[in-house]
Amino acid sequence: MQWKFRDKSATITGTYIKITLPFGTAISSIAATVKLSSQATISPNPASNNNYTNPKNFTVTAGDGTTTKTYTVTVTVEKKE
């Protein structure tokens, strides 16, 4: 799996996805680009604008249609220097 916000790639460790975005990025309504394995699906849709002001859970369903895994995405914004 790959998870990106604009041109920034997130770090994925187990079921935790973390990324720090530049100062001034509005994370209350932002879309992500996600690449999954063939036939896998994800909910809710990360390509839609989502609110990341708090950690957000996404459920990935494998291509078999029954195996699921929940990922927690945490987005932080760099502090102003």
C-alpha positions in Angstrom: 0.0 0.0 0.0 1.1 3.6 -0.7 -0.5 6.6 0.9 0.2 10.2 -0.3 -1.1 13.7 0.3 -0.2 15.8 -2.8 3.5 15.0 -3.3 4.3 13.8 0.2 4.4 10.1 1.0 3.2 8.8 4.4 5.2 6.3 6.5 3.3 3.0 7.1 4.2 0.9 10.1 1.9 -2.0 10.6 -1.6 -0.6 10.7 -0.4 3.0 11.4 0.0 5.6 8.7 1.7 8.8 9.6 2.6 12.0 7.7 3.7 15.5 8.5 2.5 18.2 6.0 3.9 21.7 5.5 2.9 24.6 7.7 -0.4 26.1 6.5 -1.8 22.9 5.1 -5.5 22.7 5.9 -6.1 19.1 7.1 -9.8 19.6 7.9 -10.7 18.8 4.3 -8.0 17.1 2.2 -7.9 14.1 -0.2 -5.3 11.4 -0.3 -4.0 9.2 -3.1 -3.9 5.5 -2.1 -2.5 2.6 -4.1 -3.9 -0.8 -3.0 -3.2 -4.3 -4.1 -5.3 -5.7 -6.9 -9.0 -6.0 -6.2 -8.7 -4.6 -2.6 -11.1 -1.8 -1.6 -11.0 0.9 1.1 -13.6 2.7 3.1 -14.2 5.5 3.6 -12.9 6.8 0.3 -9.5 8.6 0.9 -9.8 10.2 -2.5 -12.7 12.3 -1.2 -12.0 15.2 1.1 -11.7 13.9 4.7 -11.1 15.6 8.0 -7.7 14.6 9.5 -7.7 17.0 12.5 -7.9 13.8 14.6 -6.6 10.3 13.6 -8.9 8.7 11.1 -9.6 5.0 10.5 -9.8 3.4 7.1 -10.8 -0.2 6.5 -9.2 -2.1 3.7 -10.9 -5.2 2.4 -8.8 -7.8 0.6 -9.6 -9.1 -2.8 -11.2 -12.1 -1.3 -14.0 -9.8 -0.1 -13.9 -10.9 3.5 -10.5 -10.3 5.0 -10.3 -6.8 6.5 -7.7 -4.6 8.2 -8.2 -1.2 9.8 -5.5 1.4 9.3 -5.2 4.6 11.5 -4.0 7.7 9.6 -2.5 10.5 11.6 -1.7 13.8 9.9 0.3 16.5 11.6 1.2 20.0 10.3 4.6 21.5 10.7 4.8 24.3 13.2 5.5 27.8 12.1 9.2 28.7 12.5 
